[in-house]
Amino acid sequence: MKKMKNDPDLLEEYDFSSGVRGKYAKRYAEGTNVVVVDPDVARFFPDHDSVNNALRHLAAVIESRQEAR
């Protein structure tokens, strides 16, 4: 890979010689859904599985109320 000169964030000990350009480009292009929750909410959810589980239950409640109309 080409060495980037005059970049203050790159230190001499960084070695990108075996790097692969675009390695994750396809996965990135497919899209991601990153959501940042506030700390007061995050303390109730130790991991992404607990967040997904809670949202699935909430979605089921919302769906059942819409069907009841």
Contact map, one row per residue, 1 for C-alpha under 8 A:
111000000000000111100000000000000000000000000000000000000000000000000
111100000000000000000000000000000000000000000000000000000000000000000
111110000000000000000000000000000000000000000000000000000000000000000
011111100100000000000000000000000000000000000000000000000000000000000
001111100000000000000000000000000000000000000000000000000000000000000
000111110000000000000000000000000000000000000000000000000000000000000
000111111100000000000000000000000000000000000000000000000000000000000
000001111110000000000000000000000000000000000000000000000000000000000
000000111110000000000000000000000000000000000000000000000000000000000
000100111111010000000000000000000000000000000000000000000000000000000
000000011111110000000000000000000000000000000000000000000000000000000
000000000111111000000000000000000000000000000000000000000000000000000
000000000011111000000000000000000000000000000000000000000000000000000
000000000111111100000000000000000000000000000000000000000000000000000
000000000001111111000000000000000000000000000000000000000000000000000
100000000000011111100000000000000000000000000000000000000000000000000
100000000000001111100000000000000000000000000000000000000000000000000
100000000000001111110000000000000000000000000000000000000000000000000
100000000000000111111000000000000000000000000000000000000000000000000
000000000000000001111110000000000000000000000000000000000000000000000
000000000000000000111110000000000000000000000000000000000000000000000
000000000000000000011111110000000000000000000000000000000000000000000
000000000000000000011111110000000000000000000000000000000000000000000
000000000000000000000111111100000000000000000000000000000000000000000
000000000000000000000111111110000000000000000000000000000000000000000
000000000000000000000111111111000000000000000000000000000000000000000
000000000000000000000001111111100000000000000000000000000000000000000
000000000000000000000001111111110000000000000000000000000000000000000
000000000000000000000000111111100000000000000000000000000000000000000
000000000000000000000000011111110000000000000000000000000000000000000
000000000000000000000000001111111000000000000000000000000000000000000
000000000000000000000000000101111100000000000000000000000000000000000
000000000000000000000000000000111110000000000000000000000000000000000
000000000000000000000000000000011111000000000000000000000000000000000
000000000000000000000000000000001111100000000000000000000000000000000
000000000000000000000000000000000111110000000000000000000000000000000
000000000000000000000000000000000011111011000000000000000000000000000
000000000000000000000000000000000001111111000000000000000000000000000
000000000000000000000000000000000000111111100000000000000000000000000
000000000000000000000000000000000000011111110000000000000000000000000
000000000000000000000000000000000000111111111000000000000000000000000
000000000000000000000000000000000000111111111100000000000000000000000
000000000000000000000000000000000000001111111100000000000000000000000
000000000000000000000000000000000000000111111100000000000000000000000
000000000000000000000000000000000000000011111111011000000000000000000
000000000000000000000000000000000000000001111111010000000000000000000
000000000000000000000000000000000000000000001111111000000000000000000
000000000000000000000000000000000000000000001111111100000000000000000
000000000000000000000000000000000000000000000011111110000000000000000
000000000000000000000000000000000000000000001111111111000000000000000
000000000000000000000000000000000000000000001011111111100000000000000
000000000000000000000000000000000000000000000001111111110000000000000
000000000000000000000000000000000000000000000000111111111000000000000
000000000000000000000000000000000000000000000000011111111100000000000
000000000000000000000000000000000000000000000000001111111110000000000
000000000000000000000000000000000000000000000000000111111111000000000
000000000000000000000000000000000000000000000000000011111111100000000
000000000000000000000000000000000000000000000000000001111111110000000
000000000000000000000000000000000000000000000000000000111111111000000
000000000000000000000000000000000000000000000000000000011111111100000
000000000000000000000000000000000000000000000000000000001111111110000
000000000000000000000000000000000000000000000000000000000111111111000
000000000000000000000000000000000000000000000000000000000011111111100
000000000000000000000000000000000000000000000000000000000001111111110
000000000000000000000000000000000000000000000000000000000000111111111
000000000000000000000000000000000000000000000000000000000000011111111
000000000000000000000000000000000000000000000000000000000000001111111
000000000000000000000000000000000000000000000000000000000000000111111
000000000000000000000000000000000000000000000000000000000000000011111
